Amino acid sequence: MKRTLIAVAVSLGMTAALFAAGPTPAELQKEARISMEQARVTALKRVPHGKIESGELEREHGKLIYSFDVRNSRGITEVNVDAKNGKVISAKRESKSAEAAEKKAESKKQ
């Protein structure tokens, strides 16, 4: 009986962890109607002479978006492109402190 309860508890814990982790990139990609490459082209049109440093498909505030960090001579601009219709949702220049905080957070993930 104890072993059964332990097995059920472990199984429930693993299930909870899977739900907490959220959808995988492959699952998100199935929902997208435009490709990452199409979204990259759109993001680069928004930032003159820009180069994409990073990009990802994510759900943010209930919307499925491609999020890109685009660097040009003026700094980094975060451009969010709707993954369903290909329109730019937002484009905002990041401050130096925001850039540093994002780099720090990314290094902790790895």
C-alpha positions in Angstrom: 0.0 0.0 0.0 2.8 2.4 0.9 4.6 1.7 -2.4 1.4 2.4 -4.3 0.9 5.7 -2.5 4.5 6.7 -3.2 4.2 5.8 -6.9 1.0 7.9 -7.2 2.6 10.8 -5.4 5.6 10.7 -7.6 3.4 10.4 -10.7 1.3 13.4 -9.7 4.4 15.4 -8.9 5.8 14.7 -12.4 2.4 15.6 -14.0 2.3 18.9 -12.1 5.9 19.7 -13.2 4.9 19.1 -16.8 1.9 21.4 -16.6 4.0 24.1 -14.8 6.6 24.0 -17.5 4.1 25.1 -20.2 3.9 24.1 -23.8 7.0 23.0 -25.7 8.4 25.1 -28.6 7.1 22.4 -31.0 3.6 22.8 -29.5 3.7 26.5 -29.9 5.0 26.3 -33.5 1.9 24.2 -34.4 -0.3 27.2 -33.3 1.7 29.8 -35.3 0.4 30.8 -38.7 3.6 32.5 -39.9 7.1 31.1 -39.8 10.0 32.4 -37.7 11.7 33.5 -40.9 8.7 35.6 -41.9 8.6 37.2 -38.5 12.4 37.9 -38.7 11.9 39.8 -41.9 9.1 41.8 -40.3 11.2 42.6 -37.2 14.2 43.7 -39.3 12.0 46.1 -41.3 11.1 47.8 -38.0 14.8 48.4 -37.0 16.9 50.1 -39.7 20.3 48.5 -40.2 19.5 46.0 -37.5 20.9 42.5 -36.8 18.9 40.0 -34.8 20.7 38.8 -31.7 18.1 36.5 -30.4 14.6 35.3 -31.1 12.0 33.0 -29.7 8.4 32.0 -30.0 6.5 32.4 -26.8 3.1 33.2 -25.2 3.0 36.6 -23.6 -0.1 38.2 -22.1 -2.2 35.5 -23.8 -0.8 36.1 -27.3 1.4 33.9 -29.3 4.4 36.1 -30.4 7.8 35.9 -31.9 10.1 38.1 -29.7 13.3 39.4 -31.2 16.2 41.4 -29.8 17.5 43.5 -32.7 20.7 45.5 -32.4 21.7 48.5 -34.4 24.0 51.5 -33.8 21.4 52.9 -31.3 21.3 49.8 -29.1 18.8 46.9 -28.8 15.2 47.1 -29.7 12.8 44.3 -28.7 10.4 43.7 -31.5 7.3 41.5 -30.9 5.5 40.0 -33.9 2.1 38.4 -33.7 2.7 34.7 -34.7 -0.8 34.4 -36.1 -1.1 37.5 -38.3 2.5 38.7 -38.8 1.9 42.2 -37.5 4.3 44.0 -35.2 2.7 44.2 -31.7 5.4 46.3 -30.1 8.9 47.6 -30.7 10.7 49.3 -27.8 14.3 50.2 -27.3 15.8 48.6 -24.2 17.8 50.6 -21.8 21.3 49.6 -20.9 20.2 48.4 -17.5 17.4 46.3 -19.0 19.9 44.8 -21.5 22.2 43.9 -18.6 19.4 42.4 -16.5 18.2 40.3 -19.5 21.7 39.0 -20.1 22.0 38.1 -16.4 18.7 36.2 -16.5 19.6 34.4 -19.6 22.9 33.2 -18.2 21.1 31.8 -15.1 18.8 29.8 -17.4 21.8 28.0 -18.9 
